[in-house]
């Protein structure tokens, strides 16, 4: 009896392991492929891993909203497969895609993200639209010409933080009490050493962006040089 029980358990365990290792090639018709790596970023292309994913993680994929644990209305916005599937993204058709529709709802009650969370800017919404129009690919690009010398707040630091951090670090109840939605807030965190410590994933700091990919070496160097240059507001 006991033997049979043990064998059943072992069999069950093996099945479980096999099931969890099984490559799932196709969720709701969307092939799950590794990201498409592009060597040099094309300024006319919107790249999912560089721009769309960080924005969705910080603005929507947070605890209490669309992280895997909460999954409000079954929608999870923290990785490509679940964004395509649960936010019903139709490549080439933003108006048929739930992800885009909820950002452009006329009724403020239905629009996402709901208040008091900061809404996406028109520029960010346009970026999501463009990405869907360009086929909603799981693409990522690397740039070889990283400008770490002439780093400015308005051209480098602010766009990076708006895209990657502000969804969590703004509004009435910013994460960790840290506000990154304006220059003064960013400078305060920068001068405390916590900005660099957190994006470098140094011991003693919470690793940022929370739940997202680590920033690129280029982005981290830009932040470091901007701080070393005296956090200019240019
Ligand atoms: C998904 C939400 C989320 C995103 C995105 C996010 N943060 Fe955070 N951040 C938090 C939370 C929550 C805390 C509080 C500490 C914790 O829970 O880890 C925090 C804490 C911090 C801290 C304090 C760390 C410390 O150890 O003192 C800094 C600095 C910070 N974040 C900067 C950033 C920066 C810069 C980005 C973007 C590159 C970013 N965060 C993106 C949620 C987020």
py3Dmol code that shows the C-alpha trace and the ligand (Angstrom):
import py3Dmol

protein = """\
ATOM      1  CA  UNK A   1       0.000   0.000   0.000  1.00  0.00           C
ATOM      2  CA  UNK A   2       2.595   2.478   1.132  1.00  0.00           C
ATOM      3  CA  UNK A   3       4.771   1.507  -1.815  1.00  0.00           C
ATOM      4  CA  UNK A   4       2.000   2.186  -4.251  1.00  0.00           C
ATOM      5  CA  UNK A   5       1.335   5.526  -2.599  1.00  0.00           C
ATOM      6  CA  UNK A   6       4.989   6.478  -2.875  1.00  0.00           C
ATOM      7  CA  UNK A   7       5.161   5.409  -6.528  1.00  0.00           C
ATOM      8  CA  UNK A   8       2.023   7.371  -7.344  1.00  0.00           C
ATOM      9  CA  UNK A   9       3.539  10.378  -5.699  1.00  0.00           C
ATOM     10  CA  UNK A  10       6.773  10.025  -7.642  1.00  0.00           C
ATOM     11  CA  UNK A  11       4.863   9.613 -10.884  1.00  0.00           C
ATOM     12  CA  UNK A  12       2.758  12.624 -10.094  1.00  0.00           C
ATOM     13  CA  UNK A  13       5.855  14.654  -9.343  1.00  0.00           C
ATOM     14  CA  UNK A  14       7.500  13.631 -12.627  1.00  0.00           C
ATOM     15  CA  UNK A  15       4.359  14.599 -14.521  1.00  0.00           C
ATOM     16  CA  UNK A  16       4.291  17.919 -12.746  1.00  0.00           C
ATOM     17  CA  UNK A  17       7.912  18.627 -13.653  1.00  0.00           C
ATOM     18  CA  UNK A  18       7.272  17.603 -17.255  1.00  0.00           C
ATOM     19  CA  UNK A  19       4.227  19.827 -17.466  1.00  0.00           C
ATOM     20  CA  UNK A  20       6.014  22.820 -16.036  1.00  0.00           C
ATOM     21  CA  UNK A  21       9.030  22.345 -18.315  1.00  0.00           C
ATOM     22  CA  UNK A  22       6.918  21.871 -21.400  1.00  0.00           C
ATOM     23  CA  UNK A  23       7.603  24.697 -23.778  1.00  0.00           C
ATOM     24  CA  UNK A  24       4.337  26.488 -24.348  1.00  0.00           C
ATOM     25  CA  UNK A  25       4.666  27.475 -27.973  1.00  0.00           C
ATOM     26  CA  UNK A  26       1.423  29.262 -28.352  1.00  0.00           C
ATOM     27  CA  UNK A  27      -0.796  31.144 -25.918  1.00  0.00           C
ATOM     28  CA  UNK A  28      -3.989  32.273 -27.601  1.00  0.00           C
ATOM     29  CA  UNK A  29      -2.338  32.155 -31.002  1.00  0.00           C
ATOM     30  CA  UNK A  30       0.666  34.246 -29.976  1.00  0.00           C
ATOM     31  CA  UNK A  31       3.938  32.446 -30.534  1.00  0.00           C
ATOM     32  CA  UNK A  32       6.175  32.768 -27.489  1.00  0.00           C
ATOM     33  CA  UNK A  33       9.549  33.497 -28.949  1.00  0.00           C
ATOM     34  CA  UNK A  34      12.605  35.033 -27.382  1.00  0.00           C
ATOM     35  CA  UNK A  35      12.857  38.781 -27.922  1.00  0.00           C
ATOM     36  CA  UNK A  36      14.052  39.924 -31.319  1.00  0.00           C
ATOM     37  CA  UNK A  37      17.487  41.481 -30.749  1.00  0.00           C
ATOM     38  CA  UNK A  38      18.335  44.494 -32.876  1.00  0.00           C
ATOM     39  CA  UNK A  39      21.884  45.822 -32.819  1.00  0.00           C
ATOM     40  CA  UNK A  40      21.317  49.520 -33.423  1.00  0.00           C
ATOM     41  CA  UNK A  41      18.151  51.252 -32.258  1.00  0.00           C
ATOM     42  CA  UNK A  42      16.139  52.675 -35.155  1.00  0.00           C
ATOM     43  CA  UNK A  43      14.633  55.992 -34.037  1.00  0.00           C
ATOM     44  CA  UNK A  44      11.409  55.253 -35.956  1.00  0.00           C
ATOM     45  CA  UNK A  45      10.778  51.901 -34.292  1.00  0.00           C
ATOM     46  CA  UNK A  46       9.228  51.413 -30.856  1.00  0.00           C
ATOM     47  CA  UNK A  47      10.928  48.550 -29.020  1.00  0.00           C
ATOM     48  CA  UNK A  48       8.849  46.526 -26.591  1.00  0.00           C
ATOM     49  CA  UNK A  49      11.573  45.577 -24.104  1.00  0.00           C
ATOM     50  CA  UNK A  50      13.179  49.044 -24.108  1.00  0.00           C
ATOM     51  CA  UNK A  51      10.103  51.228 -23.885  1.00  0.00           C
ATOM     52  CA  UNK A  52       6.744  49.487 -23.621  1.00  0.00           C
ATOM     53  CA  UNK A  53       7.462  46.872 -20.957  1.00  0.00           C
ATOM     54  CA  UNK A  54       9.087  49.249 -18.417  1.00  0.00           C
ATOM     55  CA  UNK A  55       6.222  51.686 -18.892  1.00  0.00           C
ATOM     56  CA  UNK A  56       3.539  49.030 -18.386  1.00  0.00           C
ATOM     57  CA  UNK A  57       5.313  47.513 -15.368  1.00  0.00           C
ATOM     58  CA  UNK A  58       5.609  50.850 -13.580  1.00  0.00           C
ATOM     59  CA  UNK A  59       2.212  52.231 -14.539  1.00  0.00           C
ATOM     60  CA  UNK A  60       0.037  49.108 -14.501  1.00  0.00           C
ATOM     61  CA  UNK A  61       1.862  45.946 -13.404  1.00  0.00           C
ATOM     62  CA  UNK A  62       2.045  46.964  -9.761  1.00  0.00           C
ATOM     63  CA  UNK A  63       0.754  45.263  -6.637  1.00  0.00           C
ATOM     64  CA  UNK A  64      -2.971  45.816  -6.264  1.00  0.00           C
ATOM     65  CA  UNK A  65      -3.408  46.300 -10.025  1.00  0.00           C
ATOM     66  CA  UNK A  66      -2.087  44.136 -12.863  1.00  0.00           C
ATOM     67  CA  UNK A  67       0.813  42.236 -11.290  1.00  0.00           C
ATOM     68  CA  UNK A  68       0.571  38.414 -11.490  1.00  0.00           C
ATOM     69  CA  UNK A  69      -0.578  38.243  -7.846  1.00  0.00           C
ATOM     70  CA  UNK A  70      -3.503  40.645  -8.167  1.00  0.00           C
ATOM     71  CA  UNK A  71      -4.375  40.262 -11.875  1.00  0.00           C
ATOM     72  CA  UNK A  72      -7.404  42.556 -11.722  1.00  0.00           C
ATOM     73  CA  UNK A  73      -9.990  41.240 -14.199  1.00  0.00           C
ATOM     74  CA  UNK A  74      -7.485  38.596 -15.253  1.00  0.00           C
ATOM     75  CA  UNK A  75      -5.185  41.190 -16.790  1.00  0.00           C
ATOM     76  CA  UNK A  76      -1.441  40.795 -16.109  1.00  0.00           C
ATOM     77  CA  UNK A  77       0.865  43.449 -17.550  1.00  0.00           C
ATOM     78  CA  UNK A  78       4.331  42.320 -16.504  1.00  0.00           C
ATOM     79  CA  UNK A  79       5.584  40.251 -19.470  1.00  0.00           C
ATOM     80  CA  UNK A  80       5.094  40.005 -23.223  1.00  0.00           C
ATOM     81  CA  UNK A  81       2.994  36.846 -23.349  1.00  0.00           C
ATOM     82  CA  UNK A  82       0.492  37.935 -20.737  1.00  0.00           C
ATOM     83  CA  UNK A  83       0.287  41.485 -22.102  1.00  0.00           C
ATOM     84  CA  UNK A  84      -0.550  40.139 -25.571  1.00  0.00           C
ATOM     85  CA  UNK A  85      -3.032  37.621 -24.231  1.00  0.00           C
ATOM     86  CA  UNK A  86      -4.776  39.229 -21.273  1.00  0.00           C
ATOM     87  CA  UNK A  87      -4.847  42.802 -22.629  1.00  0.00           C
ATOM     88  CA  UNK A  88      -5.972  41.435 -26.002  1.00  0.00           C
ATOM     89  CA  UNK A  89      -3.397  43.133 -28.171  1.00  0.00           C
ATOM     90  CA  UNK A  90      -4.165  42.775 -31.893  1.00  0.00           C
ATOM     91  CA  UNK A  91      -0.978  43.487 -33.874  1.00  0.00           C
ATOM     92  CA  UNK A  92      -1.549  46.325 -36.336  1.00  0.00           C
ATOM     93  CA  UNK A  93      -4.936  47.226 -34.815  1.00  0.00           C
ATOM     94  CA  UNK A  94      -4.717  49.541 -31.805  1.00  0.00           C
ATOM     95  CA  UNK A  95      -8.448  50.283 -31.868  1.00  0.00           C
ATOM     96  CA  UNK A  96      -9.213  46.566 -31.588  1.00  0.00           C
ATOM     97  CA  UNK A  97      -6.734  46.129 -28.722  1.00  0.00           C
ATOM     98  CA  UNK A  98      -7.993  46.385 -25.138  1.00  0.00           C
ATOM     99  CA  UNK A  99      -4.584  47.648 -24.026  1.00  0.00           C
ATOM    100  CA  UNK A 100      -4.914  50.748 -26.198  1.00  0.00           C
ATOM    101  CA  UNK A 101      -8.678  51.191 -25.814  1.00  0.00           C
ATOM    102  CA  UNK A 102      -8.548  51.573 -22.025  1.00  0.00           C
ATOM    103  CA  UNK A 103      -5.950  54.340 -22.363  1.00  0.00           C
ATOM    104  CA  UNK A 104      -8.147  56.363 -24.693  1.00  0.00           C
ATOM    105  CA  UNK A 105     -11.586  55.801 -23.079  1.00  0.00           C
ATOM    106  CA  UNK A 106     -13.702  58.967 -23.171  1.00  0.00           C
ATOM    107  CA  UNK A 107     -15.257  58.242 -19.791  1.00  0.00           C
ATOM    108  CA  UNK A 108     -12.656  59.119 -17.115  1.00  0.00           C
ATOM    109  CA  UNK A 109     -14.217  56.457 -14.845  1.00  0.00           C
ATOM    110  CA  UNK A 110     -13.167  53.718 -17.273  1.00  0.00           C
ATOM    111  CA  UNK A 111      -9.831  55.147 -18.318  1.00  0.00           C
ATOM    112  CA  UNK A 112      -6.623  53.454 -17.140  1.00  0.00           C
ATOM    113  CA  UNK A 113      -4.687  53.868 -14.965  1.00  0.00           C
ATOM    114  CA  UNK A 114      -7.498  54.935 -12.615  1.00  0.00           C
ATOM    115  CA  UNK A 115      -6.999  57.992 -10.404  1.00  0.00           C
ATOM    116  CA  UNK A 116      -5.218  58.772  -8.162  1.00  0.00           C
ATOM    117  CA  UNK A 117      -2.518  57.060 -10.228  1.00  0.00           C
ATOM    118  CA  UNK A 118      -0.834  59.336 -12.721  1.00  0.00           C
ATOM    119  CA  UNK A 119      -2.336  58.946 -16.217  1.00  0.00           C
ATOM    120  CA  UNK A 120      -0.054  58.198 -19.110  1.00  0.00           C
ATOM    121  CA  UNK A 121       1.078  61.196 -21.130  1.00  0.00           C
ATOM    122  CA  UNK A 122      -0.176  61.670 -24.697  1.00  0.00           C
ATOM    123  CA  UNK A 123       3.350  60.868 -25.837  1.00  0.00           C
ATOM    124  CA  UNK A 124       3.363  57.567 -23.932  1.00  0.00           C
ATOM    125  CA  UNK A 125      -0.078  56.631 -25.287  1.00  0.00           C
ATOM    126  CA  UNK A 126       1.116  57.460 -28.817  1.00  0.00           C
ATOM    127  CA  UNK A 127       4.123  55.222 -28.279  1.00  0.00           C
ATOM    128  CA  UNK A 128       1.915  52.268 -27.336  1.00  0.00           C
ATOM    129  CA  UNK A 129      -0.259  52.938 -30.389  1.00  0.00           C
ATOM    130  CA  UNK A 130       2.801  53.024 -32.649  1.00  0.00           C
ATOM    131  CA  UNK A 131       4.165  49.809 -31.180  1.00  0.00           C
ATOM    132  CA  UNK A 132       0.854  48.028 -31.908  1.00  0.00           C
ATOM    133  CA  UNK A 133       0.733  49.518 -35.419  1.00  0.00           C
ATOM    134  CA  UNK A 134       4.264  48.244 -36.023  1.00  0.00           C
ATOM    135  CA  UNK A 135       3.119  44.709 -35.265  1.00  0.00           C
ATOM    136  CA  UNK A 136       3.323  44.561 -31.439  1.00  0.00           C
ATOM    137  CA  UNK A 137       6.560  42.597 -31.597  1.00  0.00           C
ATOM    138  CA  UNK A 138       8.622  41.368 -28.684  1.00  0.00           C
ATOM    139  CA  UNK A 139      11.646  43.369 -29.835  1.00  0.00           C
ATOM    140  CA  UNK A 140      14.626  44.880 -28.059  1.00  0.00           C
ATOM    141  CA  UNK A 141      17.473  47.041 -29.337  1.00  0.00           C
ATOM    142  CA  UNK A 142      20.949  47.986 -28.171  1.00  0.00           C
ATOM    143  CA  UNK A 143      22.642  51.215 -28.988  1.00  0.00           C
ATOM    144  CA  UNK A 144      26.342  51.496 -29.661  1.00  0.00           C
ATOM    145  CA  UNK A 145      26.400  55.249 -29.454  1.00  0.00           C
ATOM    146  CA  UNK A 146      25.658  55.861 -25.811  1.00  0.00           C
ATOM    147  CA  UNK A 147      26.086  59.521 -24.919  1.00  0.00           C
ATOM    148  CA  UNK A 148      27.425  59.643 -21.382  1.00  0.00           C
ATOM    149  CA  UNK A 149      29.226  62.979 -21.696  1.00  0.00           C
ATOM    150  CA  UNK A 150      26.568  65.573 -22.486  1.00  0.00           C
ATOM    151  CA  UNK A 151      23.920  64.100 -20.164  1.00  0.00           C
ATOM    152  CA  UNK A 152      21.023  66.453 -19.566  1.00  0.00           C
ATOM    153  CA  UNK A 153      17.998  66.178 -17.312  1.00  0.00           C
ATOM    154  CA  UNK A 154      15.478  66.920 -20.060  1.00  0.00           C
ATOM    155  CA  UNK A 155      17.006  64.734 -22.797  1.00  0.00           C
ATOM    156  CA  UNK A 156      18.151  61.720 -20.803  1.00  0.00           C
ATOM    157  CA  UNK A 157      17.257  61.524 -17.120  1.00  0.00           C
ATOM    158  CA  UNK A 158      13.643  62.709 -17.203  1.00  0.00           C
ATOM    159  CA  UNK A 159      12.534  60.553 -20.186  1.00  0.00           C
ATOM    160  CA  UNK A 160      14.184  57.491 -18.619  1.00  0.00           C
ATOM    161  CA  UNK A 161      12.528  58.036 -15.252  1.00  0.00           C
ATOM    162  CA  UNK A 162       9.147  58.908 -16.786  1.00  0.00           C
ATOM    163  CA  UNK A 163       9.222  55.681 -18.741  1.00  0.00           C
ATOM    164  CA  UNK A 164      10.567  53.379 -16.061  1.00  0.00           C
ATOM    165  CA  UNK A 165       9.902  54.706 -12.574  1.00  0.00           C
ATOM    166  CA  UNK A 166       7.207  57.362 -12.402  1.00  0.00           C
ATOM    167  CA  UNK A 167       4.217  55.006 -12.502  1.00  0.00           C
ATOM    168  CA  UNK A 168       5.215  53.792  -9.016  1.00  0.00           C
ATOM    169  CA  UNK A 169       6.950  56.918  -7.746  1.00  0.00           C
ATOM    170  CA  UNK A 170       4.273  59.590  -8.174  1.00  0.00           C
ATOM    171  CA  UNK A 171       0.835  60.592  -6.948  1.00  0.00           C
ATOM    172  CA  UNK A 172      -0.596  60.725  -3.434  1.00  0.00           C
ATOM    173  CA  UNK A 173       1.072  57.565  -2.236  1.00  0.00           C
ATOM    174  CA  UNK A 174       4.416  57.190  -4.051  1.00  0.00           C
ATOM    175  CA  UNK A 175       6.210  53.871  -3.506  1.00  0.00           C
ATOM    176  CA  UNK A 176       8.685  54.010  -0.633  1.00  0.00           C
ATOM    177  CA  UNK A 177       7.663  57.663  -0.091  1.00  0.00           C
ATOM    178  CA  UNK A 178       9.926  58.557  -3.030  1.00  0.00           C
ATOM    179  CA  UNK A 179       8.690  61.042  -5.637  1.00  0.00           C
ATOM    180  CA  UNK A 180      10.401  60.943  -9.021  1.00  0.00           C
ATOM    181  CA  UNK A 181       7.827  62.818 -11.083  1.00  0.00           C
ATOM    182  CA  UNK A 182       9.610  66.170 -10.820  1.00  0.00           C
ATOM    183  CA  UNK A 183      13.140  67.531 -10.887  1.00  0.00           C
ATOM    184  CA  UNK A 184      13.335  68.409  -7.165  1.00  0.00           C
ATOM    185  CA  UNK A 185      12.268  64.928  -6.133  1.00  0.00           C
ATOM    186  CA  UNK A 186      14.827  63.264  -8.411  1.00  0.00           C
ATOM    187  CA  UNK A 187      17.633  65.530  -7.149  1.00  0.00           C
ATOM    188  CA  UNK A 188      16.774  64.789  -3.529  1.00  0.00           C
ATOM    189  CA  UNK A 189      17.006  61.026  -4.105  1.00  0.00           C
ATOM    190  CA  UNK A 190      20.109  61.438  -6.267  1.00  0.00           C
ATOM    191  CA  UNK A 191      21.979  63.411  -3.594  1.00  0.00           C
ATOM    192  CA  UNK A 192      21.062  60.886  -0.900  1.00  0.00           C
ATOM    193  CA  UNK A 193      22.934  58.219  -2.914  1.00  0.00           C
ATOM    194  CA  UNK A 194      19.809  56.095  -3.131  1.00  0.00           C
ATOM    195  CA  UNK A 195      19.136  56.698  -6.834  1.00  0.00           C
ATOM    196  CA  UNK A 196      22.439  55.224  -7.962  1.00  0.00           C
ATOM    197  CA  UNK A 197      22.513  52.559  -5.238  1.00  0.00           C
ATOM    198  CA  UNK A 198      19.093  51.240  -6.239  1.00  0.00           C
ATOM    199  CA  UNK A 199      19.616  51.183 -10.030  1.00  0.00           C
ATOM    200  CA  UNK A 200      23.038  49.546  -9.607  1.00  0.00           C
ATOM    201  CA  UNK A 201      21.439  46.906  -7.368  1.00  0.00           C
ATOM    202  CA  UNK A 202      23.984  47.631  -4.641  1.00  0.00           C
ATOM    203  CA  UNK A 203      23.760  45.862  -1.294  1.00  0.00           C
ATOM    204  CA  UNK A 204      21.734  47.849   1.225  1.00  0.00           C
ATOM    205  CA  UNK A 205      19.365  49.320  -1.377  1.00  0.00           C
ATOM    206  CA  UNK A 206      16.136  48.005  -2.865  1.00  0.00           C
ATOM    207  CA  UNK A 207      16.889  46.968  -6.456  1.00  0.00           C
ATOM    208  CA  UNK A 208      15.134  49.235  -8.978  1.00  0.00           C
ATOM    209  CA  UNK A 209      13.168  49.309 -11.197  1.00  0.00           C
ATOM    210  CA  UNK A 210      11.195  46.955  -8.980  1.00  0.00           C
ATOM    211  CA  UNK A 211       9.987  43.871 -10.910  1.00  0.00           C
ATOM    212  CA  UNK A 212      11.573  45.155 -14.121  1.00  0.00           C
ATOM    213  CA  UNK A 213      14.783  44.522 -16.049  1.00  0.00           C
ATOM    214  CA  UNK A 214      17.894  46.189 -14.694  1.00  0.00           C
ATOM    215  CA  UNK A 215      18.695  49.432 -16.510  1.00  0.00           C
ATOM    216  CA  UNK A 216      21.350  49.178 -19.229  1.00  0.00           C
ATOM    217  CA  UNK A 217      24.977  50.049 -18.457  1.00  0.00           C
ATOM    218  CA  UNK A 218      24.517  53.106 -20.685  1.00  0.00           C
ATOM    219  CA  UNK A 219      21.548  54.354 -18.635  1.00  0.00           C
ATOM    220  CA  UNK A 220      23.308  53.721 -15.312  1.00  0.00           C
ATOM    221  CA  UNK A 221      26.416  55.589 -16.498  1.00  0.00           C
ATOM    222  CA  UNK A 222      24.239  58.485 -17.657  1.00  0.00           C
ATOM    223  CA  UNK A 223      22.653  58.729 -14.191  1.00  0.00           C
ATOM    224  CA  UNK A 224      26.072  58.503 -12.503  1.00  0.00           C
ATOM    225  CA  UNK A 225      27.599  61.217 -14.721  1.00  0.00           C
ATOM    226  CA  UNK A 226      24.579  63.485 -14.333  1.00  0.00           C
ATOM    227  CA  UNK A 227      24.952  63.271 -10.540  1.00  0.00           C
ATOM    228  CA  UNK A 228      28.717  63.818 -10.722  1.00  0.00           C
ATOM    229  CA  UNK A 229      28.130  66.880 -12.912  1.00  0.00           C
ATOM    230  CA  UNK A 230      26.018  68.396 -10.129  1.00  0.00           C
ATOM    231  CA  UNK A 231      22.502  67.265 -11.261  1.00  0.00           C
ATOM    232  CA  UNK A 232      22.077  70.118 -13.782  1.00  0.00           C
ATOM    233  CA  UNK A 233      18.499  71.161 -14.640  1.00  0.00           C
ATOM    234  CA  UNK A 234      19.057  71.560 -18.370  1.00  0.00           C
TER     235      UNK A 234
END
"""
ligand_1 = """\
43
LIG
C 6.668 48.541 -9.752
C 6.886 49.702 -8.915
C 8.226 50.365 -8.910
C 8.986 50.749 -9.987
C 8.707 50.530 -11.477
C 10.117 51.457 -9.453
N 10.054 51.473 -8.089
Fe 11.421 52.303 -6.835
N 10.422 51.561 -5.220
C 9.246 50.846 -5.278
C 8.895 50.411 -3.929
C 7.662 49.617 -3.568
C 9.901 50.910 -3.072
C 10.009 50.717 -1.554
C 11.051 49.692 -1.222
C 10.689 48.329 -1.700
O 9.548 47.867 -1.520
O 11.548 47.674 -2.336
C 10.846 51.617 -3.920
C 11.995 52.236 -3.449
C 12.851 52.990 -4.217
C 14.027 53.680 -3.734
C 14.557 53.655 -2.316
C 15.527 52.512 -2.262
C 16.261 52.396 -0.960
O 16.816 51.304 -0.728
O 16.296 53.354 -0.209
C 14.586 54.338 -4.796
C 15.819 55.220 -4.795
C 13.779 54.014 -5.957
N 12.739 53.202 -5.573
C 14.062 54.450 -7.229
C 13.457 53.950 -8.365
C 13.922 54.225 -9.706
C 15.079 55.126 -10.055
C 13.086 53.540 -10.546
C 13.165 53.475 -12.056
C 14.452 53.133 -12.633
C 12.113 52.828 -9.734
N 12.376 53.101 -8.417
C 11.104 52.024 -10.245
C 8.509 50.569 -6.410
C 8.925 50.809 -7.712
"""
view = py3Dmol.view(width=600, height=400)
view.addModel(protein, "pdb")
view.setStyle({"model": 0}, {"cartoon": {"style": "trace"}})
view.addModel(ligand_1, "xyz")
view.setStyle({"model": 1}, {"stick": {}})
view.zoomTo()
view.show()
